């Protein structure tokens, strides 16, 4: 019971995913991203092994559809899985097994794919993609969060949400520096939005600390705007 989006921004070269669900810690088992490779989602009765396999197949040069086929061929339990793949050419593919909880479905867009299961209604998946696409000039991470917010506004899940996550890779960073999770909260999407507002001004500083430690700012300067605990 999860709704998610994976997308690539051709304007900035950023790519990543955002997801939310009614169970704890979904960000630790349902979303997968690798720098310079792509994005994979493995949800419903999630199998993290499929996410790891998907990244390996993308790294080997398979496109999104081929990678999805490889993931499905590797498991005897595909009827219980919901999978999505985004490659770095913006190609997308998705699969929803027959045993996934209703309402369920997928929607493919240009450089974006939204998937969901255990939803309140059939409008949620389309609302996610519409929310992501509605303001293409906004920062990419904000657009991913807008997708979750739009899915929630359309009805969300059949059960109260508890966890949410967003991960984004930047073309000039050697690792995905936007990696935020809410593991148990009454309003996880709103809490994820709050964390992103705090983290956004710090992303560049921590990327610089990786690439050029001698000339990078101290952590106290990077985090000087944070509220006291």
N, CA and C atoms as a LAMMPS dump frame, in Angstrom:
ITEM: TIMESTEP
0
ITEM: NUMBER OF ATOMS
687
ITEM: BOX BOUNDS ff ff ff
-5.0000000000000000e+02 5.0000000000000000e+02
-5.0000000000000000e+02 5.0000000000000000e+02
-5.0000000000000000e+02 5.0000000000000000e+02
ITEM: ATOMS id mol type element x y z
1 1 1 N 0.843 -1.182 0
2 1 2 C 0 0 0
3 1 3 C 0.88 1.233 0
4 2 1 N 1.242 1.658 -1.204
5 2 2 C 2.231 2.724 -1.368
6 2 3 C 1.904 3.504 -2.63
7 3 1 N 2.151 4.823 -2.62
8 3 2 C 2.129 5.539 -3.897
9 3 3 C 3.426 6.319 -4.068
10 4 1 N 3.934 6.261 -5.305
11 4 2 C 5.297 6.69 -5.592
12 4 3 C 5.39 7.314 -6.969
13 5 1 N 6.47 8.076 -7.161
14 5 2 C 6.798 8.616 -8.475
15 5 3 C 8.304 8.569 -8.656
16 6 1 N 8.739 8.217 -9.847
17 6 2 C 10.144 8.307 -10.261
18 6 3 C 10.189 9.183 -11.5
19 7 1 N 11.172 10.078 -11.573
20 7 2 C 11.179 11.029 -12.679
21 7 3 C 12.586 11.545 -12.95
22 8 1 N 12.733 12.116 -14.138
23 8 2 C 13.975 12.752 -14.581
24 8 3 C 13.632 14.128 -15.119
25 9 1 N 14.456 15.132 -14.797
26 9 2 C 14.249 16.489 -15.288
27 9 3 C 15.247 16.768 -16.407
28 10 1 N 14.814 16.875 -17.657
29 10 2 C 15.761 17.123 -18.746
30 10 3 C 16.409 18.505 -18.671
31 11 1 N 15.759 19.439 -17.987
32 11 2 C 16.293 20.805 -17.881
33 11 3 C 17.51 20.853 -16.968
34 12 1 N 17.463 20.125 -15.845
35 12 2 C 18.546 20.172 -14.852
36 12 3 C 19.412 18.921 -14.821
37 13 1 N 18.935 17.833 -15.413
38 13 2 C 19.66 16.565 -15.333
39 13 3 C 19.458 15.837 -14.025
40 14 1 N 18.601 16.336 -13.151
41 14 2 C 18.33 15.667 -11.884
42 14 3 C 17.333 14.523 -12.091
43 15 1 N 17.424 13.509 -11.248
44 15 2 C 16.487 12.388 -11.312
45 15 3 C 16.349 11.798 -9.917
46 16 1 N 15.21 11.151 -9.674
47 16 2 C 14.999 10.593 -8.351
48 16 3 C 13.587 10.092 -8.173
49 17 1 N 13.212 9.899 -6.906
50 17 2 C 11.883 9.38 -6.602
51 17 3 C 11.378 9.974 -5.302
52 18 1 N 10.068 9.875 -5.115
53 18 2 C 9.425 10.181 -3.85
54 18 3 C 8.333 9.143 -3.633
55 19 1 N 8.142 8.761 -2.378
56 19 2 C 7.14 7.74 -2.066
57 19 3 C 6.561 7.973 -0.685
58 20 1 N 5.389 7.396 -0.463
59 20 2 C 4.755 7.451 0.852
60 20 3 C 3.848 6.249 1.02
61 21 1 N 3.618 5.859 2.294
62 21 2 C 2.811 4.677 2.566
63 21 3 C 2.315 4.692 3.998
64 22 1 N 1.443 3.741 4.318
65 22 2 C 0.87 3.641 5.653
66 22 3 C 1.722 2.801 6.602
67 23 1 N 2.75 2.147 6.117
68 23 2 C 3.62 1.361 6.977
69 23 3 C 4.901 2.127 7.278
70 24 1 N 5.658 1.647 8.271
71 24 2 C 6.884 2.326 8.662
72 24 3 C 8.017 2.079 7.67
73 25 1 N 8.899 3.059 7.554
74 25 2 C 10.228 2.896 6.959
75 25 3 C 10.215 2.391 5.528
76 26 1 N 9.236 2.801 4.739
77 26 2 C 9.189 2.343 3.346
78 26 3 C 10.383 2.839 2.544
79 27 1 N 10.96 3.987 2.94
80 27 2 C 12.117 4.491 2.217
81 27 3 C 13.322 3.583 2.288
82 28 1 N 13.336 2.661 3.244
83 28 2 C 14.454 1.737 3.365
84 28 3 C 14.317 0.474 2.555
85 29 1 N 13.145 0.263 1.908
86 29 2 C 12.965 -1.015 1.211
87 29 3 C 12.26 -0.918 -0.14
88 30 1 N 11.743 0.261 -0.511
89 30 2 C 10.931 0.323 -1.728
90 30 3 C 11.516 1.175 -2.839
91 31 1 N 12.448 2.087 -2.537
92 31 2 C 13.011 2.959 -3.552
93 31 3 C 14.509 2.763 -3.696
94 32 1 N 14.993 2.816 -4.95
95 32 2 C 16.403 2.547 -5.243
96 32 3 C 16.889 3.53 -6.306
97 33 1 N 18.073 4.093 -6.077
98 33 2 C 18.655 5.041 -7.025
99 33 3 C 20.16 4.859 -6.998
100 34 1 N 20.807 5.018 -8.141
101 34 2 C 22.262 4.962 -8.225
102 34 3 C 22.736 6.057 -9.162
103 35 1 N 23.773 6.757 -8.722
104 35 2 C 24.316 7.866 -9.5
105 35 3 C 24.769 7.388 -10.876
106 36 1 N 24.305 8.074 -11.909
107 36 2 C 24.698 7.732 -13.266
108 36 3 C 24.056 6.479 -13.814
109 37 1 N 23.047 5.929 -13.122
110 37 2 C 22.451 4.653 -13.541
111 37 3 C 20.939 4.769 -13.729
112 38 1 N 20.203 5.192 -12.707
113 38 2 C 18.762 5.302 -12.844
114 38 3 C 18.043 5.083 -11.544
115 39 1 N 16.724 4.823 -11.656
116 39 2 C 15.842 4.711 -10.499
117 39 3 C 14.961 3.477 -10.665
118 40 1 N 14.737 2.776 -9.553
119 40 2 C 13.862 1.604 -9.54
120 40 3 C 12.965 1.694 -8.314
121 41 1 N 11.701 1.336 -8.482
122 41 2 C 10.765 1.202 -7.369
123 41 3 C 10.321 -0.245 -7.269
124 42 1 N 10.305 -0.787 -6.065
125 42 2 C 9.857 -2.155 -5.815
126 42 3 C 8.946 -2.123 -4.595
127 43 1 N 7.626 -2.157 -4.819
128 43 2 C 6.688 -1.931 -3.727
129 43 3 C 5.549 -2.937 -3.755
130 44 1 N 4.443 -2.631 -3.085
131 44 2 C 3.377 -3.572 -2.729
132 44 3 C 3.977 -4.518 -1.681
133 45 1 N 3.949 -5.817 -1.882
134 45 2 C 4.687 -6.705 -0.973
135 45 3 C 6.147 -6.666 -1.438
136 46 1 N 6.829 -5.648 -0.96
137 46 2 C 8.088 -5.229 -1.569
138 46 3 C 9.19 -6.263 -1.385
139 47 1 N 10.014 -6.375 -2.403
140 47 2 C 11.195 -7.232 -2.379
141 47 3 C 12.392 -6.361 -2.755
142 48 1 N 13.18 -5.918 -1.766
143 48 2 C 14.328 -5.062 -2.081
144 48 3 C 15.331 -5.701 -3.026
145 49 1 N 15.349 -7.022 -3.093
146 49 2 C 16.276 -7.687 -4.017
147 49 3 C 15.968 -7.317 -5.462
148 50 1 N 14.699 -7.083 -5.762
149 50 2 C 14.338 -6.701 -7.126
150 50 3 C 14.839 -5.299 -7.449
151 51 1 N 14.8 -4.406 -6.462
152 51 2 C 15.35 -3.075 -6.687
153 51 3 C 16.835 -3.112 -6.974
154 52 1 N 17.558 -3.903 -6.19
155 52 2 C 18.999 -4.02 -6.411
156 52 3 C 19.297 -4.643 -7.77
157 53 1 N 18.522 -5.653 -8.145
158 53 2 C 18.704 -6.279 -9.458
159 53 3 C 18.43 -5.271 -10.568
160 54 1 N 17.381 -4.481 -10.402
161 54 2 C 17.063 -3.497 -11.432
162 54 3 C 18.197 -2.521 -11.669
163 55 1 N 18.825 -2.038 -10.604
164 55 2 C 19.957 -1.125 -10.773
165 55 3 C 21.12 -1.811 -11.471
166 56 1 N 21.367 -3.065 -11.143
167 56 2 C 22.459 -3.798 -11.815
168 56 3 C 22.179 -3.955 -13.307
169 57 1 N 20.935 -4.219 -13.665
170 57 2 C 20.607 -4.394 -15.075
171 57 3 C 20.696 -3.062 -15.821
172 58 1 N 20.267 -1.975 -15.197
173 58 2 C 20.453 -0.66 -15.818
174 58 3 C 21.93 -0.362 -16.008
175 59 1 N 22.736 -0.665 -15.013
176 59 2 C 24.177 -0.419 -15.102
177 59 3 C 24.797 -1.234 -16.224
178 60 1 N 24.226 -2.404 -16.501
179 60 2 C 24.74 -3.256 -17.574
180 60 3 C 24.316 -2.78 -18.958
181 61 1 N 23.499 -1.735 -19.014
182 61 2 C 23.12 -1.17 -20.302
183 61 3 C 21.711 -1.486 -20.763
184 62 1 N 20.927 -2.151 -19.924
185 62 2 C 19.548 -2.449 -20.293
186 62 3 C 18.694 -1.185 -20.157
187 63 1 N 17.71 -1.019 -21.033
188 63 2 C 16.832 0.132 -20.904
189 63 3 C 15.725 -0.174 -19.896
190 64 1 N 14.809 0.766 -19.704
191 64 2 C 13.795 0.605 -18.661
192 64 3 C 12.926 -0.634 -18.898
193 65 1 N 12.433 -0.804 -20.103
194 65 2 C 11.56 -1.951 -20.376
195 65 3 C 12.315 -3.268 -20.236
196 66 1 N 13.541 -3.322 -20.728
197 66 2 C 14.334 -4.54 -20.606
198 66 3 C 14.644 -4.856 -19.146
199 67 1 N 14.946 -3.817 -18.382
200 67 2 C 15.23 -4.012 -16.964
201 67 3 C 14.008 -4.545 -16.234
202 68 1 N 12.842 -3.973 -16.516
203 68 2 C 11.622 -4.463 -15.901
204 68 3 C 11.388 -5.934 -16.244
205 69 1 N 11.605 -6.303 -17.499
206 69 2 C 11.438 -7.698 -17.904
207 69 3 C 12.4 -8.607 -17.147
208 70 1 N 13.634 -8.157 -16.945
209 70 2 C 14.606 -8.95 -16.19
210 70 3 C 14.167 -9.125 -14.735
211 71 1 N 13.633 -8.066 -14.138
212 71 2 C 13.159 -8.156 -12.754
213 71 3 C 12.013 -9.149 -12.639
214 72 1 N 11.07 -9.078 -13.566
215 72 2 C 9.932 -9.992 -13.516
216 72 3 C 10.352 -11.435 -13.751
217 73 1 N 11.315 -11.622 -14.638
218 73 2 C 11.778 -12.981 -14.928
219 73 3 C 12.52 -13.597 -13.757
220 74 1 N 12.996 -12.763 -12.848
221 74 2 C 13.822 -13.273 -11.741
222 74 3 C 13.008 -13.748 -10.546
223 75 1 N 11.699 -13.483 -10.531
224 75 2 C 10.909 -13.787 -9.336
225 75 3 C 9.694 -14.646 -9.657
226 76 1 N 9.385 -15.633 -8.803
227 76 2 C 8.15 -16.397 -8.981
228 76 3 C 6.944 -15.718 -8.344
229 77 1 N 7.149 -14.528 -7.727
230 77 2 C 6.095 -13.873 -6.955
231 77 3 C 5.652 -12.561 -7.591
232 78 1 N 5.749 -12.466 -8.899
233 78 2 C 5.471 -11.188 -9.555
234 78 3 C 4.04 -10.711 -9.327
235 79 1 N 3.102 -11.616 -9.103
236 79 2 C 1.713 -11.209 -8.909
237 79 3 C 1.534 -10.319 -7.69
238 80 1 N 2.487 -10.377 -6.746
239 80 2 C 2.391 -9.606 -5.509
240 80 3 C 3.21 -8.312 -5.562
241 81 1 N 3.883 -8.07 -6.653
242 81 2 C 4.812 -6.938 -6.735
243 81 3 C 4.252 -5.819 -7.607
244 82 1 N 4.674 -4.617 -7.239
245 82 2 C 4.464 -3.459 -8.115
246 82 3 C 5.828 -2.822 -8.345
247 83 1 N 6.214 -2.698 -9.621
248 83 2 C 7.565 -2.298 -9.989
249 83 3 C 7.524 -1.133 -10.969
250 84 1 N 8.554 -0.295 -10.919
251 84 2 C 8.709 0.78 -11.897
252 84 3 C 10.192 1.031 -12.118
253 85 1 N 10.539 1.433 -13.331
254 85 2 C 11.935 1.677 -13.713
255 85 3 C 12.016 2.959 -14.517
256 86 1 N 13.05 3.749 -14.23
257 86 2 C 13.38 4.955 -15.002
258 86 3 C 14.846 4.867 -15.393
259 87 1 N 15.143 4.939 -16.688
260 87 2 C 16.541 4.994 -17.104
261 87 3 C 16.921 6.443 -17.401
262 88 1 N 18.206 6.691 -17.637
263 88 2 C 18.673 8.071 -17.735
264 88 3 C 18.469 8.685 -19.112
265 89 1 N 17.8 7.964 -20.012
266 89 2 C 17.294 8.567 -21.242
267 89 3 C 15.837 9.003 -21.074
268 90 1 N 15.322 8.86 -19.862
269 90 2 C 13.952 9.254 -19.58
270 90 3 C 12.917 8.221 -19.963
271 91 1 N 13.352 7.013 -20.33
272 91 2 C 12.402 5.948 -20.642
273 91 3 C 11.898 5.337 -19.336
274 92 1 N 10.621 4.958 -19.329
275 92 2 C 10.014 4.425 -18.117
276 92 3 C 9.246 3.154 -18.43
277 93 1 N 9.068 2.337 -17.397
278 93 2 C 8.295 1.108 -17.511
279 93 3 C 7.723 0.786 -16.142
280 94 1 N 6.575 0.098 -16.116
281 94 2 C 5.952 -0.231 -14.839
282 94 3 C 5.152 -1.517 -14.964
283 95 1 N 4.939 -2.153 -13.802
284 95 2 C 4.178 -3.399 -13.73
285 95 3 C 3.414 -3.419 -12.416
286 96 1 N 2.164 -3.847 -12.475
287 96 2 C 1.35 -4.017 -11.28
288 96 3 C 0.78 -5.424 -11.276
289 97 1 N 1.162 -6.226 -10.276
290 97 2 C 0.715 -7.609 -10.202
291 97 3 C -0.757 -7.734 -9.843
292 98 1 N -1.349 -8.845 -10.258
293 98 2 C -2.779 -9.068 -10.052
294 98 3 C -3.158 -9.139 -8.583
295 99 1 N -2.225 -9.554 -7.713
296 99 2 C -2.531 -9.696 -6.296
297 99 3 C -2.293 -8.412 -5.495
298 100 1 N -1.79 -7.366 -6.128
299 100 2 C -1.617 -6.098 -5.415
300 100 3 C -2.985 -5.563 -4.984
301 101 1 N -2.995 -4.874 -3.858
302 101 2 C -4.243 -4.419 -3.258
303 101 3 C -4.895 -3.302 -4.075
304 102 1 N -6.191 -3.406 -4.293
305 102 2 C -6.949 -2.334 -4.954
306 102 3 C -7.159 -1.171 -3.99
307 103 1 N -7.352 0.046 -4.519
308 103 2 C -7.196 0.447 -5.907
309 103 3 C -5.707 0.485 -6.247
310 104 1 N -5.376 0.224 -7.486
311 104 2 C -3.978 0.118 -7.878
312 104 3 C -3.837 0.544 -9.324
313 105 1 N -2.612 0.864 -9.719
314 105 2 C -2.394 1.194 -11.119
315 105 3 C -1.097 1.926 -11.338
316 106 1 N -0.868 2.308 -12.573
317 106 2 C 0.342 3.007 -12.974
318 106 3 C -0.01 4.005 -14.074
319 107 1 N 0.836 4.984 -14.187
320 107 2 C 0.677 5.964 -15.271
321 107 3 C 2.056 6.385 -15.729
322 108 1 N 2.293 6.271 -17.029
323 108 2 C 3.583 6.61 -17.621
324 108 3 C 3.493 7.983 -18.262
325 109 1 N 4.483 8.821 -17.99
326 109 2 C 4.565 10.128 -18.6
327 109 3 C 5.899 10.308 -19.299
328 110 1 N 6.155 11.5 -19.741
329 110 2 C 7.42 11.8 -20.406
330 110 3 C 8.502 11.982 -19.343
331 111 1 N 9.357 10.978 -19.211
332 111 2 C 10.408 11.022 -18.206
333 111 3 C 9.9 10.87 -16.793
334 112 1 N 8.718 10.296 -16.609
335 112 2 C 8.163 10.12 -15.273
336 112 3 C 7.221 8.927 -15.258
337 113 1 N 7.157 8.25 -14.11
338 113 2 C 6.235 7.139 -13.922
339 113 3 C 5.7 7.188 -12.503
340 114 1 N 4.378 7.067 -12.376
341 114 2 C 3.722 7.05 -11.07
342 114 3 C 3.03 5.706 -10.893
343 115 1 N 3.146 5.144 -9.695
344 115 2 C 2.545 3.849 -9.394
345 115 3 C 1.94 3.903 -7.994
346 116 1 N 0.919 3.066 -7.765
347 116 2 C 0.319 3.017 -6.443
348 116 3 C -0.539 1.788 -6.267
349 117 1 N -0.69 1.364 -5.013
350 117 2 C -1.557 0.241 -4.674
351 117 3 C -2.119 0.469 -3.277
352 118 1 N -3.245 -0.167 -2.979
353 118 2 C -3.909 0.063 -1.72
354 118 3 C -4.412 1.491 -1.58
355 119 1 N -4.835 2.074 -2.695
356 119 2 C -5.208 3.485 -2.728
357 119 3 C -6.681 3.672 -2.399
358 120 1 N -7.028 4.906 -2.075
359 120 2 C -8.414 5.219 -1.751
360 120 3 C -9.307 5.18 -2.985
361 121 1 N -8.735 5.44 -4.165
362 121 2 C -9.525 5.453 -5.387
363 121 3 C -8.589 5.392 -6.59
364 122 1 N -9.183 5.362 -7.784
365 122 2 C -8.413 5.229 -9.016
366 122 3 C -7.826 6.546 -9.516
367 123 1 N -8.095 7.65 -8.845
368 123 2 C -7.615 8.955 -9.304
369 123 3 C -6.218 9.294 -8.793
370 124 1 N -5.769 8.581 -7.769
371 124 2 C -4.558 8.99 -7.066
372 124 3 C -3.324 8.942 -7.964
373 125 1 N -3.159 7.886 -8.73
374 125 2 C -1.95 7.731 -9.548
375 125 3 C -1.863 8.845 -10.595
376 126 1 N -2.94 9.106 -11.283
377 126 2 C -2.928 10.183 -12.265
378 126 3 C -2.694 11.543 -11.633
379 127 1 N -3.24 11.745 -10.436
380 127 2 C -3.05 13.023 -9.75
381 127 3 C -1.58 13.245 -9.421
382 128 1 N -0.869 12.19 -9.07
383 128 2 C 0.563 12.33 -8.798
384 128 3 C 1.306 12.857 -10.015
385 129 1 N 1.07 12.247 -11.149
386 129 2 C 1.778 12.669 -12.356
387 129 3 C 1.371 14.083 -12.756
388 130 1 N 0.1 14.413 -12.579
389 130 2 C -0.348 15.772 -12.886
390 130 3 C 0.303 16.781 -11.939
391 131 1 N 0.42 16.432 -10.657
392 131 2 C 1.051 17.328 -9.697
393 131 3 C 2.511 17.567 -10.006
394 132 1 N 3.188 16.519 -10.44
395 132 2 C 4.596 16.659 -10.807
396 132 3 C 4.763 17.546 -12.028
397 133 1 N 3.864 17.419 -12.983
398 133 2 C 4.008 18.109 -14.265
399 133 3 C 3.456 19.525 -14.256
400 134 1 N 2.732 19.902 -13.216
401 134 2 C 1.964 21.151 -13.267
402 134 3 C 2.829 22.405 -13.295
403 135 1 N 4.016 22.36 -12.655
404 135 2 C 4.876 23.544 -12.618
405 135 3 C 6.309 23.125 -12.944
406 136 1 N 6.613 22.936 -14.226
407 136 2 C 7.92 22.397 -14.616
408 136 3 C 9.092 23.295 -14.292
409 137 1 N 8.856 24.567 -14.011
410 137 2 C 9.952 25.468 -13.68
411 137 3 C 10.383 25.421 -12.229
412 138 1 N 9.641 24.742 -11.394
413 138 2 C 9.998 24.66 -9.977
414 138 3 C 11.175 23.717 -9.767
415 139 1 N 11.883 23.833 -8.631
416 139 2 C 12.966 22.878 -8.335
417 139 3 C 12.454 21.442 -8.374
418 140 1 N 13.305 20.561 -8.869
419 140 2 C 12.89 19.184 -9.13
420 140 3 C 12.37 18.489 -7.874
421 141 1 N 13.057 18.634 -6.756
422 141 2 C 12.607 17.969 -5.533
423 141 3 C 11.252 18.483 -5.099
424 142 1 N 11.009 19.773 -5.246
425 142 2 C 9.692 20.317 -4.929
426 142 3 C 8.614 19.692 -5.803
427 143 1 N 8.944 19.417 -7.044
428 143 2 C 7.964 18.795 -7.942
429 143 3 C 7.653 17.363 -7.522
430 144 1 N 8.671 16.63 -7.054
431 144 2 C 8.423 15.278 -6.547
432 144 3 C 7.509 15.319 -5.326
433 145 1 N 7.77 16.251 -4.421
434 145 2 C 6.921 16.373 -3.245
435 145 3 C 5.515 16.832 -3.629
436 146 1 N 5.415 17.692 -4.638
437 146 2 C 4.097 18.111 -5.119
438 146 3 C 3.311 16.915 -5.664
439 147 1 N 4.007 15.953 -6.241
440 147 2 C 3.337 14.744 -6.721
441 147 3 C 2.703 13.982 -5.564
442 148 1 N 3.449 13.828 -4.463
443 148 2 C 2.881 13.151 -3.293
444 148 3 C 1.709 13.943 -2.726
445 149 1 N 1.87 15.248 -2.641
446 149 2 C 0.792 16.088 -2.103
447 149 3 C -0.464 16.004 -2.967
448 150 1 N -0.276 15.952 -4.282
449 150 2 C -1.426 15.832 -5.184
450 150 3 C -2.085 14.474 -5.041
451 151 1 N -1.279 13.419 -4.879
452 151 2 C -1.851 12.1 -4.646
453 151 3 C -2.655 12.048 -3.36
454 152 1 N -2.129 12.685 -2.317
455 152 2 C -2.857 12.733 -1.049
456 152 3 C -4.152 13.521 -1.195
457 153 1 N -4.104 14.653 -1.886
458 153 2 C -5.302 15.475 -2.08
459 153 3 C -6.379 14.737 -2.874
460 154 1 N -5.949 13.818 -3.741
461 154 2 C -6.905 13.047 -4.537
462 154 3 C -7.505 11.882 -3.758
463 155 1 N -7.027 11.65 -2.542
464 155 2 C -7.577 10.573 -1.718
465 155 3 C -6.535 9.77 -0.98
466 156 1 N -5.313 9.716 -1.541
467 156 2 C -4.225 9.007 -0.877
468 156 3 C -4.481 7.523 -0.751
469 157 1 N -4.058 6.962 0.355
470 157 2 C -4.236 5.539 0.615
471 157 3 C -5.531 5.267 1.36
472 158 1 N -5.866 3.987 1.407
473 158 2 C -7.04 3.572 2.16
474 158 3 C -6.792 3.638 3.666
475 159 1 N -5.528 3.698 4.081
476 159 2 C -5.154 3.76 5.493
477 159 3 C -4.321 5.014 5.741
478 160 1 N -4.241 5.476 7.002
479 160 2 C -3.461 6.682 7.275
480 160 3 C -1.989 6.506 6.928
481 161 1 N -1.403 7.528 6.311
482 161 2 C 0.006 7.486 5.948
483 161 3 C 0.877 7.583 7.197
484 162 1 N 2.05 6.919 7.155
485 162 2 C 2.973 6.95 8.278
486 162 3 C 4.406 7.279 7.873
487 163 1 N 4.822 6.92 6.659
488 163 2 C 6.21 7.167 6.264
489 163 3 C 6.275 7.749 4.868
490 164 1 N 7.403 8.403 4.567
491 164 2 C 7.613 9.016 3.251
492 164 3 C 9.109 9.179 3.036
493 165 1 N 9.51 9.271 1.783
494 165 2 C 10.931 9.418 1.453
495 165 3 C 11.081 10.111 0.118
496 166 1 N 12.212 10.814 -0.037
497 166 2 C 12.584 11.404 -1.32
498 166 3 C 14.088 11.261 -1.478
499 167 1 N 14.519 10.855 -2.676
500 167 2 C 15.941 10.766 -3
501 167 3 C 16.15 11.319 -4.397
502 168 1 N 17.184 12.16 -4.541
503 168 2 C 17.445 12.827 -5.819
504 168 3 C 18.945 12.837 -6.086
505 169 1 N 19.31 12.506 -7.307
506 169 2 C 20.696 12.592 -7.767
507 169 3 C 20.877 13.867 -8.587
508 170 1 N 22.018 14.529 -8.411
509 170 2 C 22.372 15.73 -9.16
510 170 3 C 23.49 15.397 -10.133
511 171 1 N 23.494 15.99 -11.327
512 171 2 C 24.504 15.615 -12.33
513 171 3 C 25.927 15.978 -11.933
514 172 1 N 26.109 16.971 -11.049
515 172 2 C 27.453 17.398 -10.676
516 172 3 C 27.879 16.865 -9.311
517 173 1 N 27.161 15.898 -8.78
518 173 2 C 27.501 15.322 -7.481
519 173 3 C 27.873 13.855 -7.67
520 174 1 N 28.829 13.337 -6.886
521 174 2 C 29.242 11.942 -7.023
522 174 3 C 28.352 10.971 -6.265
523 175 1 N 27.328 11.476 -5.606
524 175 2 C 26.391 10.635 -4.865
525 175 3 C 25.051 11.376 -4.844
526 176 1 N 23.935 10.69 -4.594
527 176 2 C 22.643 11.381 -4.504
528 176 3 C 22.549 12.167 -3.188
529 177 1 N 22.738 13.486 -3.219
530 177 2 C 22.856 14.234 -1.972
531 177 3 C 21.528 14.586 -1.315
532 178 1 N 20.431 14.392 -2.012
533 178 2 C 19.109 14.634 -1.427
534 178 3 C 18.533 13.268 -1.077
535 179 1 N 18.502 12.966 0.212
536 179 2 C 18.138 11.633 0.682
537 179 3 C 17.478 11.796 2.052
538 180 1 N 16.16 12.015 2.053
539 180 2 C 15.425 12.326 3.27
540 180 3 C 14.332 11.287 3.499
541 181 1 N 14.147 10.923 4.773
542 181 2 C 13.131 9.937 5.132
543 181 3 C 12.369 10.372 6.372
544 182 1 N 11.095 10.073 6.365
545 182 2 C 10.254 10.16 7.548
546 182 3 C 9.74 8.748 7.797
547 183 1 N 10.072 8.174 8.925
548 183 2 C 9.78 6.76 9.139
549 183 3 C 8.504 6.502 9.938
550 184 1 N 8.049 7.481 10.738
551 184 2 C 6.804 7.294 11.473
552 184 3 C 6.298 8.655 11.922
553 185 1 N 5.23 9.116 11.298
554 185 2 C 4.699 10.438 11.614
555 185 3 C 3.22 10.479 11.28
556 186 1 N 2.501 11.397 11.928
557 186 2 C 1.082 11.555 11.665
558 186 3 C 0.822 12.164 10.289
559 187 1 N 1.747 13.012 9.827
560 187 2 C 1.605 13.669 8.521
561 187 3 C 2.956 13.59 7.809
562 188 1 N 3.338 12.418 7.293
563 188 2 C 4.695 12.23 6.784
564 188 3 C 5.047 13.08 5.573
565 189 1 N 4.094 13.365 4.696
566 189 2 C 4.408 14.185 3.528
567 189 3 C 4.716 15.608 3.97
568 190 1 N 3.916 16.142 4.877
569 190 2 C 4.173 17.488 5.391
570 190 3 C 5.508 17.543 6.122
571 191 1 N 5.835 16.497 6.882
572 191 2 C 7.118 16.467 7.584
573 191 3 C 8.269 16.361 6.591
574 192 1 N 8.097 15.601 5.524
575 192 2 C 9.135 15.513 4.494
576 192 3 C 9.337 16.868 3.828
577 193 1 N 8.276 17.582 3.561
578 193 2 C 8.376 18.923 2.998
579 193 3 C 9.145 19.847 3.949
580 194 1 N 8.877 19.746 5.26
581 194 2 C 9.588 20.567 6.249
582 194 3 C 11.083 20.24 6.257
583 195 1 N 11.426 18.965 6.221
584 195 2 C 12.832 18.565 6.213
585 195 3 C 13.535 19.047 4.946
586 196 1 N 12.84 18.993 3.809
587 196 2 C 13.441 19.455 2.566
588 196 3 C 13.736 20.943 2.621
589 197 1 N 12.826 21.727 3.216
590 197 2 C 13.071 23.165 3.342
591 197 3 C 14.321 23.439 4.17
592 198 1 N 14.603 22.595 5.165
593 198 2 C 15.812 22.744 5.974
594 198 3 C 17.054 22.273 5.229
595 199 1 N 16.932 21.194 4.488
596 199 2 C 18.089 20.577 3.837
597 199 3 C 18.49 21.29 2.545
598 200 1 N 17.54 21.865 1.829
599 200 2 C 17.826 22.449 0.512
600 200 3 C 18.995 23.431 0.528
601 201 1 N 19.089 24.354 1.511
602 201 2 C 20.23 25.283 1.491
603 201 3 C 21.566 24.633 1.813
604 202 1 N 21.561 23.399 2.289
605 202 2 C 22.795 22.738 2.714
606 202 3 C 23.365 21.794 1.673
607 203 1 N 22.585 21.475 0.653
608 203 2 C 23.005 20.447 -0.305
609 203 3 C 24.34 20.808 -0.95
610 204 1 N 24.454 22.037 -1.469
611 204 2 C 25.68 22.431 -2.162
612 204 3 C 26.906 22.371 -1.271
613 205 1 N 26.763 22.767 -0.017
614 205 2 C 27.895 22.739 0.896
615 205 3 C 28.412 21.336 1.157
616 206 1 N 27.497 20.384 1.307
617 206 2 C 27.948 19.024 1.571
618 206 3 C 28.48 18.335 0.321
619 207 1 N 27.98 18.698 -0.849
620 207 2 C 28.598 18.201 -2.081
621 207 3 C 30.017 18.75 -2.202
622 208 1 N 30.207 20.041 -1.89
623 208 2 C 31.545 20.635 -1.954
624 208 3 C 32.492 19.976 -0.968
625 209 1 N 32.008 19.627 0.224
626 209 2 C 32.86 18.953 1.208
627 209 3 C 33.359 17.608 0.689
628 210 1 N 32.573 16.979 -0.17
629 210 2 C 33.001 15.727 -0.79
630 210 3 C 34.026 15.971 -1.891
631 211 1 N 33.772 16.956 -2.746
632 211 2 C 34.601 17.172 -3.928
633 211 3 C 35.863 17.982 -3.641
634 212 1 N 35.776 18.923 -2.731
635 212 2 C 36.88 19.857 -2.484
636 212 3 C 36.95 20.179 -0.99
637 213 1 N 37.354 19.211 -0.167
638 213 2 C 37.292 19.403 1.281
639 213 3 C 38.147 20.563 1.781
640 214 1 N 39.269 20.848 1.113
641 214 2 C 40.165 21.899 1.606
642 214 3 C 39.532 23.274 1.512
643 215 1 N 38.653 23.483 0.549
644 215 2 C 38.047 24.802 0.346
645 215 3 C 36.559 24.815 0.661
646 216 1 N 36.078 23.802 1.35
647 216 2 C 34.654 23.739 1.662
648 216 3 C 34.366 24.337 3.03
649 217 1 N 33.162 24.806 3.259
650 217 2 C 32.823 25.439 4.534
651 217 3 C 32.7 24.413 5.649
652 218 1 N 32.92 24.833 6.885
653 218 2 C 32.689 23.931 8.015
654 218 3 C 31.204 23.636 8.175
655 219 1 N 30.913 22.509 8.815
656 219 2 C 29.516 22.113 8.978
657 219 3 C 28.73 23.165 9.739
658 220 1 N 29.364 23.833 10.703
659 220 2 C 28.646 24.842 11.474
660 220 3 C 28.148 25.974 10.598
661 221 1 N 28.916 26.338 9.556
662 221 2 C 28.474 27.387 8.641
663 221 3 C 27.344 26.879 7.747
664 222 1 N 27.471 25.642 7.276
665 222 2 C 26.448 25.079 6.394
666 222 3 C 25.109 24.98 7.123
667 223 1 N 25.165 24.619 8.388
668 223 2 C 23.957 24.349 9.159
669 223 3 C 23.549 25.5 10.058
670 224 1 N 24.141 26.674 9.827
671 224 2 C 23.873 27.808 10.704
672 224 3 C 22.44 28.278 10.726
673 225 1 N 21.658 27.951 9.674
674 225 2 C 20.283 28.419 9.613
675 225 3 C 19.312 27.493 10.35
676 226 1 N 19.787 26.328 10.798
677 226 2 C 18.885 25.359 11.397
678 226 3 C 18.345 25.843 12.743
679 227 1 N 17.092 25.542 13.036
680 227 2 C 16.565 25.881 14.36
681 227 3 C 17.213 25.012 15.43
682 228 1 N 17.269 25.513 16.64
683 228 2 C 17.833 24.732 17.725
684 228 3 C 16.847 23.636 18.106
685 229 1 N 17.389 22.422 18.473
686 229 2 C 16.491 21.343 18.849
687 229 3 C 15.738 21.662 20.147
